[in-house]
Amino acid sequence: MRKMPGTACQPVSITGTHSMRANSDFVKRDLAVLWHPCTQMKDHEWLPLIPIRRGLGVWLEDFEGKRYLDAISSWWVNLFGHANPRINTALNGQLQELEHVILAGFSHAAVVELSERLVQLVPPGLTRCFYADNGSSAVEVAVKMSFHCWRNNGRHKKTRFITLTNSYHGETLGALAVGDVALYKETYQPLLMDVISVPSPDCFLREAGESWEAHSHKMFAQMESALERHHEETCAVIIEPLVQCAGNMRMYHPVYLKLLRQACDRYGVHLIADEIAVGFGRTGTLFACEQARITPDFMLLSKGLTGGYLPLSVVVTRDEIYQAFYDDYDTLRAFLHSHSYTGNALACRAALATLDIFRDDRVVENNQALAAHMGRRVAQLAEHPHVAEIRQHGMILAMEMVKDKQRPEPFAWQERRGLTVYQHALKRGVLLRPVGNVVYFMPPYVITEPEIDLMAQVAAEGIDLATREA
Ligand SMILES: *Cc1c(COP(=O)(O)O)cnc(C)c1O
């Protein structure tokens, strides 16, 4: 296998192998024909776009040989590095057999094996896998399935969903409606279904001296009263277990999930656990729900599912829900939902290779040492005058920059402090992409301790620079 140049954590320039204009050539061609996601394209008049030529492990390399440590796993998807030899081999094998086949009326080995493996790994009681091809689509599936399940059971009044403030579930209209990030949602409000919104158990907002557990427990009272008031019209509560990732990496205690499971049972409401970001070891357990020992009615997985290789998502649900649709065709109780690439064979094979790595390398156990090292390396930033909190759930670590630590007052979003961190980090060869004023690490699990040291050092420099004028 070809090694990328440079030592473990020093980005280097390769001269002579590529034209030094290689980046700008691609950028020019790109900006002539592309429209990038989640981007004000005008920013690229002054903010360089970075074309990536290749990746290996935690490193990305541009067309001029400059390397970037992928500290955010390329939008939280990559688990075992870029160009992972084991996933590559599995995909090469699958390519020789079958790239894709319609999943209605047909099946294939990879999707059967993957489904068997998943129902073994997810919390007990989840027995059925329904596939889609991205996270938002999995949210749409769960929302429709929950509503339709109640309808098939004669519960026609159940048409609404309960969601947490500051939650994120994707960008398609149904997913946007059950989420609550104003920046993404506000413009489209007239197009969105009405949801019941309950304050998040977000522990950043706890009282001084209050424990995470006490705060999350206290916040549950509002969920309880929403359920009490609205349960007859409510299909499901949808939540991101333990970490609201797109919502500035805000975190809460597992006790909230435990109370929520009990209350959903008491009130006859489904529980949808969106583990699209937190699943596959991110919070320190394979799935975040494990920390509360709960089984949701729907568990949504995507992002890390294929190790960051290919788009795939799955809704894993209970037999009772499956049975509510199982009937003669002319009763029209079937779930008539599909996506063209549902259960794609290559994506399923990448997912199987990813699960093999989890098993063979004891990844969840070994991540404990990496997570502890990450925590240690940023601990001193807690004393920084503009860092209000450092919080961590396993392999997700976040540092909240504030204007005034005593109050704590946030920086105005227009100041784009996070962007300063982003730009500084790029210069130093690290890809950090703060959400709002929150700098975070969500690295691939193949990161080494020296690479964590570099990531932490560069984050500290970036935070200093970004908060210098407060
Ligand atoms: C990313 C994300 C989604 C949406 O997934 P896409 O594949 O980007 O559509 C949904 N829920 C959560 C919690 C996410 O982090």
The ligand as an SDF file (V2000), in Angstrom:
LIG
                    3D

 15 15  0  0  0  0  0  0  0  0999 V2000
  -26.6970   14.2500    9.6050 C   0  0  0  0  0  0  0  0  0  0  0  0
  -27.9190   13.9760   10.3900 C   0  0  0  0  0  0  0  0  0  0  0  0
  -29.1500   13.6960    9.7620 C   0  0  0  0  0  0  0  0  0  0  0  0
  -29.3460   13.7700    8.2740 C   0  0  0  0  0  0  0  0  0  0  0  0
  -28.5700   12.8680    7.5630 O   0  0  0  0  0  0  0  0  0  0  0  0
  -28.2160   13.1880    6.0270 P   0  0  0  0  0  0  0  0  0  0  0  0
  -27.5820   11.9350    5.5370 O   0  0  0  0  0  0  0  0  0  0  0  0
  -27.2900   14.3520    6.0540 O   0  0  0  0  0  0  0  0  0  0  0  0
  -29.4980   13.4920    5.3410 O   0  0  0  0  0  0  0  0  0  0  0  0
  -30.2140   13.3790   10.5720 C   0  0  0  0  0  0  0  0  0  0  0  0
  -30.1040   13.3290   11.9040 N   0  0  0  0  0  0  0  0  0  0  0  0
  -28.9530   13.5960   12.5420 C   0  0  0  0  0  0  0  0  0  0  0  0
  -28.8890   13.4950   14.0180 C   0  0  0  0  0  0  0  0  0  0  0  0
  -27.8220   13.9630   11.8100 C   0  0  0  0  0  0  0  0  0  0  0  0
  -26.6820   14.2890   12.4380 O   0  0  0  0  0  0  0  0  0  0  0  0
  1  2  1  0
  2  3  1  0
  2 14  2  0
  3  4  1  0
  3 10  2  0
  4  5  1  0
  5  6  1  0
  6  7  2  0
  6  8  1  0
  6  9  1  0
 10 11  1  0
 11 12  2  0
 12 13  1  0
 12 14  1  0
 14 15  1  0
M  END
$$$$
